[in-house]
Amino acid sequence: MVLGRHSREDLIGETRNVSSCGIFFVAPDALELGSLLDFKITLSDIGPVRLACKGKLVRVERQDETLVGMAATIDRYEFLRELPH
C-alpha cells in the first residue's frame, strides 16, 4: 500500500486487514490521527485488483519497536486499470 501525504513524502505500508469501509495497516512511521489520506492498495487475493482510495485516519497504535498500526476509513475508491510494475 502506498499512502499519499500532502506535507511529507509517500509512505509505504503493509495492509493487514481490509473491508468495504476500512483498512488496517502497519508502517514504520505514524501519521497524525484525523489525517485525510489518499492511498492505493492492491488486492492480490482476487486479482490483482488495484484501488485508489480516499479516507480518514481513525486509529493509531504502536505495534512494536519498528511498526505503527493504523486504521483508516475508506470513504471513496475507484478501480485503477494499470498494474504495479
N, C-alpha and C positions, 0 to 999 in steps of 0.2 A: 504494500500500500504506500502511496506517495501522498503526502499532505502538502497542499499549497498554503503558505502563510504570507500575509501581506508584509509583515515587518521583518521577517527573517528568511533565510534560505529554506528550500523544501526539506521536509523531514521524512525519512524513510521509517516506516513502522511495520510490524507484523500483525496481521489480523488473527485474533484468537477466536472470535465469535461474531457472527453477523446474522441479522434478522431483517425482516421487511422494514422495520422502523428504526434500527440502530445497529451500532457496531462497537465491539470492544477490541482494543489493540494495545500492543506494547511498543515502546520506543525508548531510546536512550535518554531523551530529554523530555521534560514535562512542558505541556502547553498551559496557558492560563485558562482556568475554569471560566466558562461562558464564552470562550472564543468562537467566532464563526469560522467554519472550516470549509475549504474546497479540497476534496480528496478523490483519488482514483483507486479502485480496487479491482482485482482480477479474481473471478470465481472459477477456479480450475476444476472443481468437482463436477461442474455441469458444462464445461466448455472446452476451451477457455472463453469466458464472457467477461468483458471489461466494462466497468461503470464509472462515470464521472458523477460525483455526489456533492451535495451541499448539506451541511448540518451544523450542529452546535455542540461544543464540549460540555458534558453534564457531570462527569466524574473523573477525578484524578486520584490515583493511589499508587504508592511505591510498591513494586513487586519484589525487588531485591536490590543489591548494591549497584546494579548496572541498568535496570529497566524500570520504567514507569508504566503502569497500566492506566488506560484512559477509555472512557465510554463517550460516544457521541451519538446524537440523533442523526437519522438520515431523513432530511426534510424534502429533498428533491434528488432525483437521479435521472440520468439518461444513458442509454447504451452507446458505447463507442464502437466504431467499425474497425479501427486499426488495432492490431495486436501488439503487445510489447515486443521490443527487439531484444 
